[in-house]
Amino acid sequence: DAKSVSAETTFDADIGTMAELVPVLRALSEKVSARLKKSGIAGRTVVLKLKTQDFKLRTRNRQLGDPTRLADRIFQTGLDLLRREADGTKYRLLGIGVSDLSDDGKADPPDLVDVQSRKRALAEGAIDSLRDKFGKKAVETGYTFGRGRGANPPEPIEE
């Protein structure tokens, strides 16, 4: 049995800005989520993996209150971990995964504090259904929209 489910990518050129890293993190989170759902499992610990341009490996993890299989929870947790590592360091590899795997029966219970979590879970289910029917690129999130079409990620808005 697998101990974790993860996805990672090595970049052609080292990157270090959040504008470059965030869309990749979202796409990898969606890939991990799809694998979890297909296997009927969920994970309680989200693991972020980064390799610096000088090949030093950084792994950061956070244990969740409940197991998850949702791309949004994996991504948001990974994003929080990534923000702490976005210090100007350039990275050649980014990965995200989940460990502490279990059956998905107890995954993602309704959250009384975050009332939007149920809506996000329902939206993710609708996205999954559309992708199953029409293909993976049928629906994209704002984070991943335009990737792979030669588009540049949007610049952060200055306040």
C-alpha positions in Angstrom: 0.0 0.0 0.0 1.2 3.5 -0.8 2.3 5.7 2.1 1.7 9.0 0.2 0.3 10.4 -3.0 2.3 13.3 -4.6 3.1 15.1 -7.8 6.1 17.2 -8.6 7.7 19.0 -11.5 11.3 20.1 -12.3 11.5 23.5 -14.0 13.5 24.2 -17.2 14.7 27.4 -15.6 14.9 28.0 -11.8 12.0 30.2 -10.6 11.3 32.0 -7.3 8.4 34.3 -7.5 4.9 33.5 -6.1 3.4 34.6 -9.5 5.4 31.7 -11.1 5.1 29.1 -8.3 1.4 29.4 -7.4 -0.1 28.2 -10.7 2.2 25.2 -10.7 1.3 24.4 -7.1 -2.4 24.6 -8.0 -2.0 22.3 -11.0 0.0 19.8 -8.9 -2.6 19.9 -6.1 -5.3 19.1 -8.7 -3.3 16.1 -9.9 -2.8 14.8 -6.3 -6.5 15.3 -5.6 -7.5 13.4 -8.8 -5.3 10.4 -7.8 -6.7 10.4 -4.2 -10.3 10.4 -5.5 -9.6 7.7 -8.1 -8.1 5.5 -5.4 -10.8 6.2 -2.8 -8.3 7.5 -0.2 -7.6 10.7 1.6 -4.6 12.1 3.5 -4.2 14.0 6.8 -0.7 15.5 6.2 0.1 17.9 3.4 3.7 17.9 2.3 5.4 20.6 0.3 8.7 19.7 -1.4 11.1 22.3 -2.9 14.6 21.8 -4.4 16.8 24.9 -4.5 19.0 25.9 -7.4 22.0 24.4 -5.5 20.1 21.1 -5.0 19.2 21.5 -1.4 15.9 19.8 -0.6 13.3 21.6 1.6 10.3 19.7 2.8 7.6 21.3 4.9 4.4 19.6 6.2 1.2 20.4 8.0 -1.2 18.0 9.6 -4.9 18.7 9.0 -7.7 18.2 11.5 -9.4 15.8 9.1 -8.2 13.8 6.1 -8.7 15.5 2.7 -8.9 14.6 -0.9 -9.9 18.0 -2.1 -7.6 20.0 -4.4 -8.6 23.2 -2.8 -7.6 22.1 0.8 -4.3 20.6 -0.5 -3.6 23.7 -2.5 -4.5 26.2 0.3 -2.4 24.3 2.8 0.5 24.0 0.4 0.2 27.7 -0.4 0.5 28.7 3.2 3.6 26.5 3.5 5.0 28.0 0.2 4.6 31.6 1.4 7.0 30.9 4.2 9.6 29.7 1.7 9.2 32.6 -0.8 12.2 34.6 0.4 13.8 35.2 -3.0 15.3 31.7 -3.2 15.1 30.2 -6.7 13.7 26.7 -7.0 14.3 24.0 -9.6 11.6 21.6 -8.3 8.2 22.0 -6.7 6.1 19.2 -5.3 3.0 18.7 -3.2 1.6 15.6 -1.7 -0.4 14.0 1.1 0.5 11.3 3.6 -1.1 9.6 6.6 -3.5 8.0 4.1 -6.8 6.4 5.0 -10.1 5.5 3.5 -11.9 8.6 2.2 -15.1 7.9 4.3 -14.0 10.4 6.9 -12.5 12.9 4.5 -13.6 16.6 4.3 -16.4 16.8 6.9 -18.5 20.0 6.8 -16.7 22.8 8.5 -18.7 24.9 10.9 -16.1 27.7 11.0 -15.5 27.9 7.3 -19.0 28.0 5.9 -17.6 28.4 2.3 -15.8 25.0 2.5 -19.0 23.2 1.5 -19.5 25.4 -1.5 -15.9 24.9 -2.6 -16.3 21.1 -2.2 -19.5 21.1 -4.3 -17.8 23.3 -6.9 -14.9 21.0 -7.1 -17.2 18.0 -7.5 -18.9 19.8 -10.4 -15.5 20.5 -12.0 -14.5 16.9 -11.6 -17.7 15.8 -13.4 -17.1 18.1 -16.3 -13.5 17.0 -16.6 -14.6 13.4 -16.6 -17.1 14.0 -19.3 -15.2 16.6 -21.5 -11.5 16.2 -20.7 -9.0 17.6 -18.2 -8.8 21.0 -19.9 -12.6 21.5 -20.1 -12.6 23.6 -16.9 -9.7 25.5 -15.4 -9.4 27.5 -12.2 -8.2 31.1 -12.2 -4.9 29.9 -10.8 -4.2 27.6 -13.8 -6.0 29.4 -16.6 -3.8 30.0 -19.6 -0.8 27.9 -18.4 0.7 26.0 -21.3 -0.6 28.4 -23.9 2.4 30.7 -23.9 0.6 33.0 -21.5 2.4 34.8 -18.7 1.0 34.6 -15.1 -0.7 37.9 -14.1 1.4 40.4 -12.2 0.4 40.9 -8.6 -1.8 44.0 -8.1 0.0 46.8 -6.1 -2.2 48.3 -3.4 
